Amino acid sequence: MGKKEVIPPLEFSSIVLPFYTKALEALGEIGENREVDLELACRLIDLLDLLAEKTKGNLSEKEEEFLNGISAQLKILYFKRSKGDEE
C-alpha cells in the first residue's frame, strides 16, 4: 500500500503561511527563480495587513505576534528591495 499523507492541523498559521511564502518568493528570498516582483509583494503584504485589521481582537496573543512579526519582516525586505539593496 502507498504511504498515507499527513495533513497538518488547521491553525491560524495555515491561513497566513501561504501569503508569507508567496511574498518571500516575490521578494526574491526563496524559490528557484529569485526574480523580484515588488507589485505582487506589496499586494500580499497589504492582504496580510487587511487580515490583521479584520481579525483584530479575535486572535490569541501568540497568533497576533506571529502575524505582526511576519508582516514586519516582509515590510523590511520590501523596503530593502525597493531601494535596490540586495542583502
N, C-alpha and C positions, 0 to 999 in steps of 0.2 A: 504494500500500500504506500501511497505518497505521503509526504510529510504534511502535517496539518499546520496551516499558517496561524501564527499567534497574532491576534488583534489587540493592540494596546487599549487600555481602559479609556472611556470617554471622560475627558477632563477639559478644563478651560484652555489649557495649553494646546489641545488638539485643534482648537479654532485658530489660535494665534500663530503657531509654528509654521503653517504653510505660507502665510503672508510674510513672516520674518525670513524664511528660507528664500522665497522668491525675491524679496528686496535685496538680500545679500547677493543673489545672482545678478540682479540688475545693477548693483554697485560694483560688480566685478570681483567680489570677495571669494566666491565659490563657483564651482561648475567648470565644465570643460572649455567653454567659450571665452569667459572672462571679459566680454565686451560690456562696457558701461552704458546703461540706458537710464539717464537721470530722470527722464519724464516718468517712466514706469516706477522707478524707485520712489519718487515723490508721491505718486498716486498711492502706492502701497503704504507708505508712511502715513499719508492722510487717512487711509482706511483704518489703520491701527489707532490713530488719534480719535477717529469717529467711534470706533468700538469702545475706547476708553471713556469717551463722553457719554455714550448711550448706556454703559454698564456702571457708571459712577454710583456708588452706594450699594451696589449689588454684588460686588466681588469681595472675596476674602482679602485680608491684608497681604497674604502671600501672592495671590493672583494679581492684585493691583501693583505690587512691587515688580512682579515679573513683567507685566505689560509695560509699565513705565520704564523699566530697565532696558528692555529691548528697543523700545521706541527711542529712548535717549541715545543708545548705541547707534542705531540706524541714522539718526539725525546728525550725529558727529561724522559718521562715514560719508553721508550725503554732502555735508558741508565741505569735507576734505576733497571729495571727488569734484564737486562743483567749482572749487578753487584750483583744481589741477594737481593737488597733492596725490602722490602715488602710495604713500605709506598708509 
